Amino acid sequence: MPVTRIPVAMKKIIIIQIIACLLILLFVYAGMSKLLDHRVFSLQLTQSPLIGRWAAVIAWVLPAGELLLVVSLVLPATRLLGLYLSLALLLLFTIYLLYMLGFSVHLPCSCGGVIRYMSWKQHVGFNCVFILLAAMGIRLHRGIKNS
């Protein structure tokens, strides 16, 4: 039986879809855990010295934005936009984490579910993995469009 080779473009599409699925899982999990335990999430945000004064707004906008981001990753027509938005949100949150690690004595954790058991440094590493995945997805996606 002859071995069928998968074209390079198809391999890239499969990798992009895997990356999008991982980001979808991350943002569905993050958004839903914030909404399901909204009172605690909102309260923890108020304890942040950097964003505490905007906690009431962020407590609704962030999970809603994460779930809208999921929609952009699901739809092929908006997947590249979703990858860029994922990268931006992950970078922004990682910068926030690094700022808090460097300049804050009190480190309130507003993460939900299993992620709340990570240390802040572990969370930075976790985010860096997803930042690299999003960047790789963007590069592969752009490579397909340019070929």
FISEMAR-43543 format. One record per atom (N, C-alpha, C, CB): z, x, y; residue number from 1. Coordinates in pm, 1 decimal. Each point is the difference from the previous one (the first is absolute). Glycine has a CB too. Example, Ala and Ser with C-alpha at 12.3 -4.5 7.8 and 13.67 -1.06 7.14 Angstrom:
// residues 2
780.0 | 1319.0 | -569.0 | 1
0.0 | -89.0 | 119.0 | 1
0.0 | 90.0 | 120.0 | 1
124.6 | -189.2 | -117.3 | 1
-196.6 | 154.2 | 222.3 | 2
6.0 | 82.0 | 119.0 | 2
73.0 | -77.0 | 109.0 | 2
-214.5 | 118.4 | -62.8 | 2
This chain:
// residues 147
0.0 | 83.5 | -116.8 | 1
0.0 | -83.5 | 116.8 | 1
0.0 | 88.7 | 124.2 | 1
120.8 | -184.1 | -125.0 | 1
-211.7 | 160.4 | 218.6 | 2
-7.2 | 84.9 | 119.8 | 2
118.4 | -26.7 | 93.8 | 2
-251.6 | 2.6 | -18.9 | 2
294.7 | 103.9 | 83.4 | 3
109.1 | -9.8 | 96.8 | 3
-59.6 | -38.5 | 134.6 | 3
139.8 | 172.9 | -124.5 | 3
-86.1 | -278.6 | 181.8 | 4
-47.2 | -45.9 | 130.5 | 4
84.8 | 66.5 | 108.0 | 4
-77.9 | -222.7 | -96.6 | 4
11.4 | 287.5 | 188.2 | 5
70.8 | 65.1 | 110.8 | 5
16.7 | -99.5 | 114.3 | 5
-93.2 | 226.6 | -65.8 | 5
210.8 | -223.4 | 124.0 | 6
27.7 | -86.0 | 115.6 | 6
-46.7 | 74.8 | 123.8 | 6
200.0 | -112.6 | -113.6 | 6
-284.3 | 48.7 | 195.8 | 7
-45.7 | 65.9 | 123.6 | 7
118.3 | 36.1 | 90.8 | 7
-217.0 | -127.6 | -14.6 | 7
200.1 | 233.8 | 90.0 | 8
105.2 | 49.3 | 89.7 | 8
45.0 | -109.7 | 97.5 | 8
-94.9 | 233.1 | -19.1 | 8
0.0 | -307.9 | 74.9 | 9
35.6 | -105.9 | 95.1 | 9
89.4 | -104.8 | -67.0 | 9
-216.8 | 37.9 | 123.7 | 9
189.6 | -68.3 | -248.3 | 10
81.7 | -98.8 | -71.7 | 10
141.2 | 55.0 | -24.1 | 10
-208.0 | -93.3 | -111.1 | 10
218.3 | 222.6 | 80.5 | 11
131.6 | 61.8 | -17.9 | 11
80.3 | -8.4 | 129.4 | 11
-94.6 | 155.7 | -174.2 | 11
26.7 | -129.1 | 286.6 | 12
68.0 | -8.6 | 129.2 | 12
48.6 | -141.9 | 27.4 | 12
-141.6 | 188.0 | 85.1 | 12
58.4 | -286.1 | -117.3 | 13
38.6 | -140.2 | 21.8 | 13
121.7 | -35.2 | -84.3 | 13
-239.0 | -59.9 | 50.8 | 13
241.6 | 107.5 | -174.8 | 14
113.8 | -27.1 | -87.6 | 14
127.0 | 64.1 | 55.6 | 14
-155.1 | -12.5 | -197.8 | 14
144.9 | 136.1 | 245.3 | 15
116.6 | 68.5 | 58.2 | 15
48.3 | -73.0 | 124.5 | 15
-82.8 | 219.5 | -89.9 | 15
-10.6 | -262.7 | 174.0 | 16
36.2 | -75.6 | 120.9 | 16
72.5 | -128.9 | -38.7 | 16
-199.1 | 96.4 | 123.4 | 16
150.4 | -164.6 | -225.9 | 17
64.2 | -123.8 | -43.5 | 17
140.6 | 25.6 | -54.5 | 17
-226.1 | -94.6 | -51.9 | 17
243.7 | 205.1 | -19.9 | 18
133.5 | 34.5 | -50.4 | 18
94.3 | 28.6 | 116.8 | 18
-101.3 | 94.1 | -211.8 | 18
52.8 | -17.5 | 309.8 | 19
81.7 | 29.9 | 118.7 | 19
35.1 | -128.6 | 74.1 | 19
-109.6 | 226.0 | 20.5 | 19
10.5 | -313.3 | -2.4 | 20
25.2 | -127.6 | 68.4 | 20
103.8 | -81.8 | -76.9 | 20
-235.4 | 0.8 | 92.2 | 20
226.7 | -2.2 | -225.2 | 21
97.6 | -74.2 | -81.0 | 21
140.9 | 56.5 | 15.6 | 21
-181.7 | -53.7 | -163.2 | 21
193.6 | 185.9 | 166.8 | 22
131.8 | 61.4 | 19.2 | 22
57.9 | -36.5 | 136.8 | 22
-67.4 | 189.6 | -151.1 | 22
-18.2 | -186.0 | 253.6 | 23
45.6 | -37.9 | 134.8 | 23
34.1 | -148.7 | 5.8 | 23
-142.2 | 182.4 | 99.7 | 23
64.0 | -263.9 | -168.0 | 24
28.1 | -143.7 | -5.0 | 24
137.2 | -23.3 | -63.1 | 24
-247.6 | -52.0 | -16.7 | 24
272.7 | 117.5 | -94.9 | 25
131.0 | -13.8 | -65.1 | 25
112.7 | 42.6 | 94.1 | 25
-107.8 | 41.1 | -223.7 | 25
88.8 | 70.9 | 291.4 | 26
101.8 | 49.8 | 92.2 | 26
28.1 | -100.3 | 110.8 | 26
-71.3 | 233.4 | -50.6 | 26
-34.6 | -283.4 | 116.1 | 27
19.5 | -86.7 | 115.5 | 27
40.5 | -142.3 | -37.5 | 27
-166.0 | 138.6 | 119.0 | 27
123.5 | -189.1 | -235.0 | 28
49.3 | -130.5 | -45.7 | 28
149.0 | 11.5 | -28.8 | 28
-226.7 | -60.4 | -98.3 | 28
262.8 | 165.3 | 27.4 | 29
140.8 | 23.4 | -32.8 | 29
84.0 | 13.8 | 127.1 | 29
-69.4 | 112.4 | -214.3 | 29
22.7 | -27.7 | 306.9 | 30
75.6 | 24.5 | 123.0 | 30
9.2 | -126.8 | 85.2 | 30
-74.1 | 240.2 | -4.2 | 30
-38.2 | -307.5 | 24.5 | 31
-0.7 | -119.8 | 83.9 | 31
83.8 | -112.6 | -58.5 | 31
-225.3 | 64.7 | 78.9 | 31
209.4 | -88.3 | -208.6 | 32
73.9 | -109.6 | -64.0 | 32
149.3 | 29.2 | -7.6 | 32
-203.8 | -54.8 | -132.5 | 32
240.3 | 179.5 | 105.2 | 33
143.7 | 30.5 | -7.0 | 33
65.0 | -18.7 | 136.7 | 33
-42.0 | 163.4 | -187.3 | 33
-31.5 | -133.1 | 294.4 | 34
54.2 | -21.2 | 135.0 | 34
15.5 | -148.8 | 30.0 | 34
-106.5 | 214.3 | 75.6 | 34
10.7 | -293.5 | -118.4 | 35
6.7 | -144.3 | 25.7 | 35
104.2 | -68.6 | -88.3 | 35
-241.2 | 4.6 | 65.6 | 35
252.1 | 37.8 | -190.8 | 36
95.2 | -63.1 | -91.1 | 36
144.8 | 29.6 | 37.5 | 36
-171.1 | 16.3 | -179.2 | 36
193.5 | 97.7 | 241.8 | 37
134.8 | 35.5 | 44.8 | 37
-4.2 | 21.3 | 151.8 | 37
57.4 | 107.7 | -225.9 | 37
-119.0 | -203.2 | 294.1 | 38
-29.1 | 13.7 | 142.6 | 38
124.6 | 19.8 | 85.5 | 38
-198.9 | -140.6 | -37.5 | 38
303.9 | 68.9 | 7.9 | 39
122.3 | 9.9 | 80.3 | 39
55.1 | 142.7 | -3.7 | 39
51.5 | -242.5 | -47.2 | 39
-44.5 | 300.0 | -71.6 | 40
52.3 | 136.7 | -15.2 | 40
-95.8 | 99.5 | 66.1 | 40
115.8 | -64.0 | -217.0 | 40
-245.3 | 45.6 | 195.9 | 41
-99.9 | 89.1 | 60.4 | 41
13.6 | -0.9 | 151.9 | 41
-157.0 | -41.2 | -193.2 | 41
166.2 | -75.8 | 250.7 | 42
12.8 | -13.6 | 145.3 | 42
128.3 | 64.4 | 51.1 | 42
-131.8 | -211.6 | -11.1 | 42
240.8 | 189.3 | -58.9 | 43
128.7 | 58.2 | 38.1 | 43
-5.7 | 152.8 | -4.5 | 43
117.3 | -204.5 | -88.1 | 43
-177.5 | 260.0 | -15.5 | 44
-10.2 | 145.0 | -11.8 | 44
-87.9 | 59.2 | 110.6 | 44
32.0 | -21.4 | -247.8 | 44
-135.3 | -51.0 | 285.8 | 45
-84.7 | 47.4 | 110.3 | 45
78.2 | 7.6 | 130.7 | 45
-199.7 | -99.5 | -113.4 | 45
292.2 | 6.5 | 135.5 | 46
78.3 | 2.2 | 124.0 | 46
87.7 | 124.4 | 9.0 | 46
-0.8 | -249.6 | 0.9 | 46
30.3 | 311.7 | -115.7 | 47
85.1 | 118.9 | -2.8 | 47
-77.4 | 128.4 | 29.3 | 47
145.0 | -117.1 | -164.0 | 47
-276.5 | 107.7 | 172.4 | 48
-80.8 | 118.6 | 27.7 | 48
5.4 | 32.9 | 148.9 | 48
-151.8 | -54.4 | -194.5 | 48
189.0 | 177.9 | 228.1 | 49
7.7 | 36.3 | 141.4 | 49
-138.0 | 4.4 | 67.4 | 49
206.3 | 130.5 | -52.9 | 49
-309.5 | -113.4 | -23.2 | 50
-134.7 | 12.5 | 56.2 | 50
-67.4 | -135.1 | 22.4 | 50
-18.5 | 219.8 | -113.6 | 50
35.2 | -312.5 | 20.4 | 51
-72.4 | -127.6 | 8.6 | 51
90.7 | -121.9 | 2.0 | 51
-185.6 | 110.0 | -117.0 | 51
316.7 | -89.3 | 123.9 | 52
96.4 | -109.3 | -7.2 | 52
-23.6 | -112.4 | 98.3 | 52
158.5 | 165.3 | -77.2 | 52
-198.3 | -133.8 | 198.4 | 53
-15.9 | -105.9 | 100.9 | 53
-119.4 | -91.6 | -28.8 | 53
103.3 | 154.0 | 166.8 | 53
-196.2 | -109.1 | -250.1 | 54
-116.8 | -81.7 | -36.4 | 54
11.3 | -54.2 | -142.3 | 54
-140.0 | 136.4 | 156.3 | 54
257.5 | -129.5 | -213.6 | 55
20.7 | -36.5 | -140.6 | 55
-47.3 | -141.6 | -32.8 | 55
193.7 | 154.8 | -2.2 | 55
-162.8 | -250.6 | 89.6 | 56
-36.4 | -139.8 | -27.8 | 56
-151.1 | -16.8 | -15.0 | 56
202.6 | -74.8 | 126.8 | 56
-278.0 | 143.5 | -43.0 | 57
-146.5 | -8.6 | -6.1 | 57
-53.3 | 79.1 | -119.3 | 57
-10.0 | -26.9 | 250.6 | 57
56.9 | 149.2 | -265.3 | 58
-47.9 | 86.7 | -108.3 | 58
29.9 | -61.6 | -136.3 | 58
34.6 | 201.1 | 146.4 | 58
78.5 | -269.8 | -158.3 | 59
39.5 | -58.8 | -127.9 | 59
-100.0 | -103.4 | -50.0 | 59
236.6 | 39.9 | 62.5 | 59
-313.2 | -100.8 | 27.2 | 60
-104.1 | -94.8 | -40.5 | 60
-138.3 | 63.0 | 1.9 | 60
140.1 | -184.6 | 88.7 | 60
-167.6 | 264.0 | 12.8 | 61
-134.4 | 56.9 | 15.0 | 61
-33.0 | 100.6 | -110.2 | 61
19.8 | -33.4 | 246.2 | 61
76.8 | 116.8 | -283.1 | 62
-26.3 | 103.7 | -99.9 | 62
-36.5 | -57.8 | -137.1 | 62
157.8 | 147.6 | 123.6 | 62
-77.1 | -236.3 | -181.9 | 63
-40.2 | -53.1 | -131.3 | 63
-127.8 | -83.6 | 6.3 | 63
239.8 | -0.6 | -64.4 | 63
-257.7 | -73.9 | 172.7 | 64
-124.3 | -77.8 | 14.4 | 64
-120.1 | 94.8 | 9.5 | 64
126.7 | -187.0 | 116.7 | 64
-110.1 | 294.4 | -40.9 | 65
-107.2 | 99.1 | 11.8 | 65
-29.9 | 67.7 | -132.1 | 65
66.0 | 36.7 | 235.2 | 65
38.6 | -7.0 | -312.9 | 66
-21.5 | 62.5 | -131.1 | 66
-78.0 | -93.3 | -92.0 | 66
212.9 | 131.2 | 27.2 | 66
-183.1 | -260.4 | -22.2 | 67
-71.5 | -94.9 | -85.2 | 67
-143.0 | -23.6 | 49.0 | 67
218.5 | -108.9 | -54.6 | 67
-240.8 | 111.8 | 183.9 | 68
-137.5 | -7.6 | 51.8 | 68
-78.2 | 125.3 | -37.6 | 68
78.4 | -143.7 | 191.2 | 68
-11.8 | 255.3 | -190.2 | 69
-61.4 | 126.0 | -41.8 | 69
-46.6 | -9.5 | -145.2 | 69
145.9 | 126.9 | 162.2 | 69
-66.9 | -192.0 | -245.2 | 70
-37.7 | -20.9 | -139.7 | 70
-133.4 | -76.1 | -8.9 | 70
244.9 | -1.2 | -66.0 | 70
-259.5 | -101.7 | 148.1 | 71
-124.2 | -78.3 | -0.2 | 71
-118.7 | 89.7 | 33.7 | 71
127.6 | -207.2 | 67.0 | 71
-111.0 | 294.7 | 30.8 | 72
-110.9 | 89.1 | 38.2 | 72
-33.8 | 98.2 | -112.2 | 72
69.2 | -20.7 | 240.5 | 72
29.2 | 58.5 | -321.9 | 73
-25.8 | 90.2 | -112.1 | 73
-64.6 | -73.1 | -117.9 | 73
194.6 | 139.4 | 73.0 | 73
-165.3 | -265.7 | -87.6 | 74
-55.8 | -79.0 | -110.2 | 74
-148.8 | -27.1 | 22.0 | 74
225.1 | -105.9 | -36.9 | 74
-262.0 | 74.7 | 158.9 | 75
-139.0 | -36.9 | 29.7 | 75
-86.9 | 125.0 | 14.3 | 75
79.5 | -209.9 | 114.7 | 75
-185.8 | 221.0 | -195.3 | 76
-86.7 | 118.5 | 8.8 | 76
-56.5 | 23.6 | 140.2 | 76
-57.8 | -37.1 | -238.1 | 76
28.0 | -69.4 | 310.5 | 77
-59.6 | 14.6 | 133.1 | 77
95.2 | 62.9 | 100.9 | 77
-140.4 | -197.5 | -49.8 | 77
270.7 | 184.4 | 27.5 | 78
99.1 | 53.6 | 94.4 | 78
85.0 | 111.0 | -61.4 | 78
5.6 | -222.7 | 110.7 | 78
-44.1 | 268.9 | -228.4 | 79
83.0 | 99.2 | -70.3 | 79
14.0 | 129.8 | 79.5 | 79
-73.6 | -99.5 | -217.1 | 79
-34.5 | 148.6 | 278.1 | 80
10.2 | 123.6 | 78.0 | 80
96.9 | -18.8 | 116.6 | 80
-236.0 | 62.0 | -64.4 | 80
228.0 | -174.5 | 131.9 | 81
95.7 | -31.0 | 107.3 | 81
141.5 | -2.2 | -56.5 | 81
-175.3 | -134.0 | 123.7 | 81
193.4 | 73.0 | -239.6 | 82
130.7 | -5.0 | -64.2 | 82
53.3 | 138.0 | -33.2 | 82
-60.5 | -220.7 | -92.1 | 82
-28.3 | 309.7 | 49.4 | 83
41.2 | 137.3 | -29.1 | 83
44.7 | 71.5 | 127.8 | 83
-159.9 | 6.2 | -194.7 | 83
84.1 | -25.0 | 303.3 | 84
39.6 | 59.9 | 128.3 | 84
132.9 | -57.0 | 48.7 | 84
-242.0 | 33.7 | 57.4 | 84
259.2 | -164.1 | -67.9 | 85
125.1 | -62.4 | 43.5 | 85
117.3 | 44.9 | -86.9 | 85
-129.9 | -197.7 | 83.3 | 85
105.5 | 213.0 | -213.5 | 86
103.7 | 50.7 | -90.4 | 86
42.3 | 139.4 | 41.1 | 86
-91.8 | -138.9 | -186.4 | 86
-7.2 | 223.5 | 212.6 | 87
28.6 | 137.1 | 42.3 | 87
81.1 | -0.6 | 129.7 | 87
-212.5 | 80.3 | -110.8 | 87
170.5 | -161.6 | 206.3 | 88
70.3 | -6.0 | 129.0 | 88
144.2 | -48.3 | -17.3 | 88
-219.0 | -44.4 | 114.7 | 88
239.2 | -61.4 | -191.2 | 89
134.9 | -54.0 | -19.4 | 89
88.6 | 99.7 | -74.0 | 89
-94.4 | -232.3 | -3.3 | 89
40.3 | 295.6 | -99.3 | 90
77.3 | 99.1 | -74.9 | 90
34.7 | 120.9 | 86.2 | 90
-112.2 | -75.9 | -209.8 | 90
16.8 | 120.7 | 291.3 | 91
27.8 | 112.0 | 90.8 | 91
107.3 | -37.6 | 101.3 | 91
-235.5 | 81.3 | -28.4 | 91
222.1 | -198.7 | 85.9 | 92
97.0 | -47.0 | 99.1 | 92
139.8 | -8.9 | -60.4 | 92
-182.0 | -128.1 | 116.1 | 92
192.2 | 71.7 | -235.1 | 93
130.3 | -13.9 | -63.0 | 93
56.7 | 136.1 | -39.9 | 93
-66.5 | -227.1 | -82.2 | 93
-18.4 | 317.8 | 38.0 | 94
46.8 | 133.6 | -38.4 | 94
48.7 | 76.6 | 122.8 | 94
-161.1 | 2.1 | -194.1 | 94
92.3 | -15.4 | 305.4 | 95
44.5 | 62.1 | 124.7 | 95
136.4 | -57.4 | 40.7 | 95
-241.4 | 35.1 | 72.4 | 95
257.3 | -167.8 | -87.2 | 96
128.5 | -64.1 | 28.2 | 96
109.9 | 57.5 | -90.2 | 96
-120.5 | -210.7 | 71.0 | 96
90.5 | 224.7 | -200.7 | 97
97.8 | 55.4 | -93.5 | 97
38.9 | 142.7 | 39.0 | 97
-94.7 | -144.9 | -182.1 | 97
-4.8 | 226.3 | 215.1 | 98
27.0 | 138.7 | 38.2 | 98
81.6 | 7.1 | 128.2 | 98
-212.4 | 69.8 | -111.0 | 98
180.1 | -157.3 | 207.0 | 99
77.2 | -5.7 | 124.4 | 99
146.4 | -34.3 | -30.9 | 99
-207.6 | -70.4 | 128.8 | 99
225.7 | -32.6 | -210.6 | 100
135.6 | -43.0 | -33.6 | 100
75.9 | 110.1 | -74.7 | 100
-80.2 | -238.1 | -9.9 | 100
13.5 | 307.9 | -80.3 | 101
64.4 | 109.7 | -73.1 | 101
41.6 | 112.7 | 94.1 | 101
-135.6 | -58.4 | -202.2 | 101
52.8 | 83.5 | 303.3 | 102
26.6 | 110.7 | 90.2 | 102
95.6 | -30.8 | 113.4 | 102
-221.5 | 77.8 | -57.1 | 102
226.6 | -203.7 | 100.5 | 103
73.1 | -29.9 | 123.1 | 103
105.6 | -108.5 | -10.3 | 103
-200.8 | 70.0 | 113.4 | 103
217.5 | -130.1 | -230.0 | 104
95.9 | -109.7 | -10.3 | 104
111.7 | 35.7 | -97.4 | 104
-181.9 | -165.1 | 53.0 | 104
302.5 | 132.1 | -13.9 | 105
115.9 | 22.1 | -86.3 | 105
8.5 | -113.7 | -101.5 | 105
123.0 | 123.4 | 185.2 | 105
-143.3 | -245.7 | -138.0 | 106
7.6 | -119.1 | -84.7 | 106
-140.4 | -34.5 | -47.7 | 106
204.5 | -85.9 | 124.4 | 106
-224.7 | 80.5 | -255.7 | 107
-131.2 | -28.7 | -56.3 | 107
2.0 | -132.8 | -75.5 | 107
-46.7 | 246.6 | -17.5 | 107
28.4 | -358.0 | 89.8 | 108
-1.6 | -129.5 | -68.5 | 108
-127.9 | -13.7 | -82.0 | 108
139.7 | -102.7 | 183.8 | 108
-128.7 | 49.4 | -303.2 | 109
-117.5 | -17.0 | -85.1 | 109
-40.1 | -146.5 | -0.2 | 109
67.7 | 196.2 | -144.4 | 109
-187.3 | -223.3 | 193.0 | 110
-48.7 | -137.4 | 2.0 | 110
-106.9 | -22.0 | -106.5 | 110
51.5 | -12.6 | 244.6 | 110
-56.8 | 100.5 | -341.7 | 111
-97.1 | -12.7 | -108.0 | 111
50.1 | -102.3 | -100.3 | 111
-75.5 | 238.8 | 31.6 | 111
-18.5 | -298.5 | -101.1 | 112
36.9 | -100.1 | -98.0 | 112
-16.3 | 49.7 | -142.4 | 112
-65.4 | -173.3 | 162.5 | 112
127.3 | 99.3 | -252.1 | 113
-18.1 | 24.3 | -142.5 | 113
38.2 | 140.0 | -44.0 | 113
-179.3 | -165.6 | 7.0 | 113
101.4 | 220.3 | -99.8 | 114
27.8 | 129.7 | -60.6 | 114
-9.0 | 113.3 | 102.4 | 114
-87.8 | -87.5 | -217.3 | 114
2.8 | 72.9 | 316.9 | 115
-20.5 | 105.7 | 99.2 | 115
128.6 | 28.1 | 77.5 | 115
-241.2 | -66.9 | 19.6 | 115
327.9 | -30.8 | -7.1 | 116
125.3 | 21.0 | 74.9 | 116
90.9 | 102.7 | -66.2 | 116
-16.0 | -234.4 | 80.7 | 116
-8.7 | 264.9 | -207.8 | 117
82.4 | 98.0 | -70.7 | 117
-48.7 | 143.0 | 17.2 | 117
53.2 | -176.4 | -163.1 | 117
-165.3 | 194.5 | 232.3 | 118
-48.4 | 135.0 | 30.3 | 118
76.5 | 55.0 | 119.2 | 118
-229.5 | -55.2 | -90.6 | 118
246.8 | 186.8 | 91.3 | 119
54.1 | 62.4 | 120.3 | 119
-110.2 | -2.0 | 105.6 | 119
160.8 | 149.2 | -133.8 | 119
-124.3 | -122.6 | 257.2 | 120
-100.4 | 1.8 | 105.6 | 120
-102.0 | 111.4 | -24.6 | 120
169.0 | -93.5 | 161.9 | 120
-124.2 | 207.8 | -211.4 | 121
-92.5 | 110.7 | -29.7 | 121
-93.2 | -37.6 | -114.9 | 121
171.7 | 166.5 | 79.8 | 121
-119.6 | -233.5 | -181.2 | 122
-84.9 | -46.6 | -109.0 | 122
-102.6 | -100.5 | 50.7 | 122
187.3 | 38.0 | -162.0 | 122
-144.5 | -121.3 | 255.9 | 123
-90.1 | -99.9 | 57.1 | 123
-113.7 | 67.5 | 77.4 | 123
191.6 | -163.7 | 14.9 | 123
-160.6 | 270.9 | 54.9 | 124
-104.5 | 75.5 | 70.5 | 124
-101.9 | 53.1 | -100.9 | 124
163.8 | 64.5 | 183.0 | 124
-115.5 | -6.3 | -292.2 | 125
-90.2 | 49.8 | -103.8 | 125
-83.9 | -110.7 | -61.1 | 125
162.7 | 180.3 | -47.4 | 125
-99.8 | -293.7 | 19.3 | 126
-68.4 | -117.6 | -53.5 | 126
-112.0 | -43.3 | 94.3 | 126
211.9 | -72.7 | -116.0 | 126
-178.5 | 64.6 | 245.1 | 127
-100.6 | -38.6 | 99.3 | 127
-113.3 | 101.5 | 7.1 | 127
177.8 | -117.0 | 130.5 | 127
-145.4 | 244.5 | -140.2 | 128
-103.8 | 103.9 | 6.6 | 128
-101.4 | -14.4 | -113.4 | 128
165.5 | 153.8 | 108.4 | 128
-118.1 | -192.5 | -226.1 | 129
-91.8 | -23.9 | -111.6 | 129
-96.1 | -112.9 | 35.5 | 129
174.2 | 78.9 | -165.1 | 129
-121.9 | -186.9 | 221.4 | 130
-85.9 | -112.8 | 36.5 | 130
-88.4 | 32.3 | 120.8 | 130
173.7 | -155.4 | -91.1 | 130
-127.2 | 240.8 | 179.9 | 131
-85.2 | 45.8 | 111.3 | 131
-120.1 | 76.1 | -55.4 | 131
200.8 | 14.2 | 154.3 | 131
-175.6 | 74.9 | -249.0 | 132
-109.4 | 75.6 | -62.3 | 132
-96.2 | -92.6 | -74.0 | 132
152.3 | 197.9 | -22.8 | 132
-99.1 | -296.6 | -47.1 | 133
-86.4 | -96.0 | -69.2 | 133
-87.4 | -77.9 | 98.2 | 133
171.8 | -19.1 | -181.0 | 133
-111.9 | -29.2 | 288.9 | 134
-77.8 | -75.2 | 100.1 | 134
-107.3 | 88.5 | 61.9 | 134
199.9 | -144.5 | 48.6 | 134
-165.4 | 268.8 | -15.5 | 135
-98.6 | 92.4 | 58.0 | 135
-111.8 | 28.7 | -99.2 | 135
179.5 | 103.1 | 142.1 | 135
-144.3 | -86.5 | -268.6 | 136
-101.7 | 24.0 | -101.8 | 136
-90.5 | -122.5 | -14.7 | 136
156.3 | 157.4 | -120.5 | 136
-97.7 | -275.5 | 123.2 | 137
-79.1 | -122.8 | -7.7 | 137
-97.4 | -12.4 | 115.9 | 137
188.7 | -108.4 | -119.0 | 137
-143.4 | 143.1 | 239.1 | 138
-86.9 | -4.4 | 118.3 | 138
-115.4 | 98.2 | -16.6 | 138
195.9 | -65.7 | 145.5 | 138
-162.4 | 185.4 | -186.4 | 139
-104.6 | 102.7 | -16.0 | 139
-103.6 | -41.1 | -104.9 | 139
166.9 | 175.9 | 65.5 | 139
-119.6 | -225.6 | -177.9 | 140
-92.6 | -44.2 | -104.2 | 140
-84.1 | -118.1 | 47.2 | 140
161.0 | 80.3 | -174.0 | 140
-97.4 | -173.7 | 241.3 | 141
-70.6 | -119.2 | 49.3 | 141
-108.2 | 38.8 | 100.1 | 141
207.2 | -137.5 | -35.1 | 141
-171.6 | 225.9 | 126.0 | 142
-98.2 | 46.2 | 99.6 | 142
-111.6 | 78.8 | -66.8 | 142
179.9 | 7.8 | 174.6 | 142
-147.4 | 68.7 | -280.0 | 143
-99.7 | 75.0 | -73.1 | 143
-102.5 | -88.2 | -68.4 | 143
168.6 | 174.6 | -32.2 | 143
-123.0 | -289.1 | -17.2 | 144
-91.5 | -95.1 | -63.6 | 144
-93.2 | -59.7 | 104.4 | 144
171.7 | -52.1 | -177.2 | 144
-117.1 | 14.6 | 292.1 | 145
-81.5 | -59.2 | 106.4 | 145
-103.9 | 98.2 | 53.3 | 145
193.2 | -145.8 | 60.9 | 145
-158.4 | 275.9 | -58.8 | 146
-91.2 | 100.5 | 54.6 | 146
-101.7 | 50.3 | -100.5 | 146
179.7 | 65.3 | 153.0 | 146
-165.2 | -101.8 | -280.4 | 147
-95.3 | 50.6 | -99.6 | 147
-109.4 | -99.2 | -30.7 | 147
181.0 | 135.2 | -96.6 | 147
